[in-house]
Structures are given as C-alpha cells and as structure tokens.
C-alpha cells in the first residue's frame, strides 16, 4: 500500500482478507470521509460493520444487493481496478436537515483494497446523478495516478 501522512486516518477497516480505505484526492481531501463524518452515528455504525465484514471475510461478506452492489463498468481509460464501480447503500431516517434518504458511497477495488471515493444522497426511485459517476471516476484516476497505475491513453 502507498504510504503518506494520511495513511492512519484513511484506513476504515483492516481485516484478514482486505483493507477498506477512504480515497485521498490530490489536494489531500477525503470526500468519502467528509461525507461519512456528517452521517448520523447509527448510520456510521451500520456502515462500519459492513466495511469490517468486507475486510475480514472478503467480497462474499456483502452479497446482498440492497447493501452493496455493482453500479457501472469503469471507462476504458481506467486500468488497474476490478473494472467496476461498486457502492455501499443504506436507507436512513436521519438525513442531515431532516427526513429520509438513501446513502450511497461509491467504491472500487485496486490491489486487494476497497477504496471509498465519496458519498452522496440519492433521491428515492431515481437513478444516480451522472455527476456522482463523474466524481467517482475522477477520484479513481487520481488514486491510480498517485499509485503509478497508469490509465491507458
């Protein structure tokens, strides 16, 4: 794993099989961590349990598509990942500002690690906004560039 001064705060769960971590952008920000930190404590605990299960037991620990699912194939220029953008999903009644909401935290796998890109609120019964994919893919490119896994092209 690449080392830098944020390595201790970017790791969310380290288990027997995998590591789950927050992506670090080139400017040092961690959009997934910033989103996660604003969530209700119960939602955080629920998500942390899923992250830990994934780290301890591997990919078979989160097979329920209402919790974790493959969302979109990555663009052709992105190489070095599992080839897919995935997302952790959770319904909540504790959306900041009040009301219900659908939490989405996109992620991808590289070198046996699950990298959480960012988080957003998805409206019920709506598709992901295209901007959520754009942001996830931009973060993927930054992580791969930093780790010297060159996008093709």
C-alpha positions, 0 to 999 in steps of 0.5 A: 500500500502507498504510504503518506501522512494520511495513511492512519486516518484513511484506513476504515477497516483492516481485516484478514482478507482486505483493507477498506480505505477512504480515497485521498484526492490530490489536494489531500481531501477525503470526500468519502470521509467528509461525507461519512463524518456528517452521517448520523452515528447509527448510520456510521455504525451500520456502515462500519460493520459492513466495511469490517465484514468486507475486510475480514471475510472478503467480497462474499461478506456483502452479497446482498444487493440492497447493501452493496452492489455493482453500479457501472463498468469503469471507462476504458481509460481506467486500468488497474481496478476490478473494472467496476464501480461498486457502492455501499447503500443504506436507507436512513431516517436521519438525513442531515436537515431532516427526513429520509434518504438513501446513502450511497458511497461509491467504491472500487477495488485496486490491489486487494483494497476497497477504496471509498471515493465519496458519498452522496444522497440519492433521491428515492426511485431515481437513478444516480446523478451522472455527476456522482459517476463523474466524481467517482471516476475522477477520484479513481484516476487520481488514486491510480495516478498517485499509485503509478497505475497508469490509465491507458491513453 
